[in-house]
Every structure is written in C-alpha cells, then in structure tokens.
Amino acid sequence: MLGVLRARGTATSAYQVLEELRQYNPKIAPPTVYRALAVLSSKGLIHRLESKNAFIACQCDRHQQSPVLFICDDCGAVSENLSPKVLTALSDVAGQSGFALSRHVIELHGTCSYCATEIA
C-alpha cells in the first residue's frame, strides 16, 4: 500500500489505492485498505490530505511534528515542508485563547512553480 502511494506521488484516494491493489488481490475489501491507511498514517509514513480526502506518502524522514502541505490545484502535486516556527506560532495563539490542540493539519492550496511557469 505504501508502495502504491510512493509510486503515484500525488494525492490518491483510498478507492484509487483499492483499485491498484485489486490487480494483485481481487478479493481485497475497502475496510482492509482503510485500516492499513490508518496504521500507515499513525506511524507517520503517509499523510491524509483533509481537503482532498486523499493520501500521500510522507516525503521526509521521520519527523516529530506535522508538516505544512502545499497542494497544487492545477496538477495535484503535493510538497511537504516542516516549519517549526509556524507550528509554534499556532500553538501559542491557541494557548492564549485557552484552546488545547490535539493535532495540526496545515494544507495550503495554490499553484506550484512548474504550473506557474506554464501559465506565464
């Protein structure tokens, strides 16, 4: 499953993963895929793109914080960046307002540099 996400390199839905895996195991069921995706996510090997209801393989070595994900609305490319300053600032704002954070999901949508040069 991780191999499917790594090979695709773009946001991939659970059902797209299921379709690929059925080429090798026609009997695989959606709950199996969802459970496996949940395990991979909990281990930090993949990220769930909340805004797209899709998944992508982690692009960094193991990290202890949530990434900032940049999602190109034109080509679907996703880049992952770590920004401790952004997360610290958000945590500080939340703490000042009395809000207890349980997790961070930071997704930014726009146009990647490749698509931007294609438009220009």
N, C-alpha and C positions, 0 to 999 in steps of 0.2 A: 504494500500500500504506500509506504514511504517512497519506494522506487517510482511508483506512478506519479506521485506529486513532484518528485525531483525531475523526472523526465519531461513533464509538461512545462514546468517553470512559470506557469501563470495560474491565476485563481481557478480552482477546479471544484465543482460541486461534488457532494457525496455521490450523487447519481452518476456523474461522469466517471468517478473512480469505480463505482459498481460496474458500469458498462465495460470498462477496461479489464477489470478483474474477472468478469464472466467469460472472457475469451479463454482464460486458463481454468476457471472453475465455474461452470454454468449454474451450479446449484447455490452459489453464494447469495445470501439474502441481505436486504438493506440493514436490518439490525446489527449484523456482524460488521458491516462497514462502519456504521455509526459508532459502535463500541470501540473498534480499532482506532478510529479517528480521535475519539475522546482520550484514549490512552496515549496516543502519539502527542496530542495537544498537552496533556498533563505533564508529559516528560519534556516539553519544550522543543520537540522535534518538528512540529508543524504549528502554524498559526491559523486561527479561524478568522476570516475576514467578515466581521459582523455585517457590514453594509452590503456585502455581496452574497451572503450566506454560502460562502465557499471557503476553501482551504488552500494553503500554500506551504511548501516545505520551508523550514527555517533556513535562512541564508547565512547565519552567523554560527560561530562555535557557541557552545553553551553559554548562556548569559543569565544573569540573576534578575533581570528587570524586563519589563515589557518593551517591545520595540515600537518605534514610530514607523508606520507603514504608509508608503507613498504609492497610490494606486492611479495608474494612467487610465482615464476614461475613454481614450481613443483605442489603444492597443491592448489594454488589460494587464500590462506589465506591472509588477509589484516589486518595489525595492524596500529593504528593511534597514533601518538605521537605529542606532542606540543613542539616546540623548538624555543622559542623567540630569542635566540642568532643567530640561522640560519637565521630566517626571518629578523632580524635587519641587519645582515651582508649583505644579498642580497639587502635589501633596500638601504644600504649605498653605495654598489657598483653601483647600478642603479642610485642613486642620483649623484654620482661623474661623471657618464658618461652622465648626463643630461636626463636620461630616466625616465619618470613618470610612475610608476607602477599603474596598476588598480586592479590587483589581483595576488595571488600566487597560483601556482599548483606545489606541490613538490611530485613526486612519485619516489620511489626508488625500483628497481626490483632486485631480488636475490633469495636466498634460506633461508627459515625460520629455526629456530633452530631445530624444530621437523624433518623436511626433511633432514637437515644436519646430524643429528644423525642416520637417517635411511640409509643414503648413506655410512656413515663411517663403 
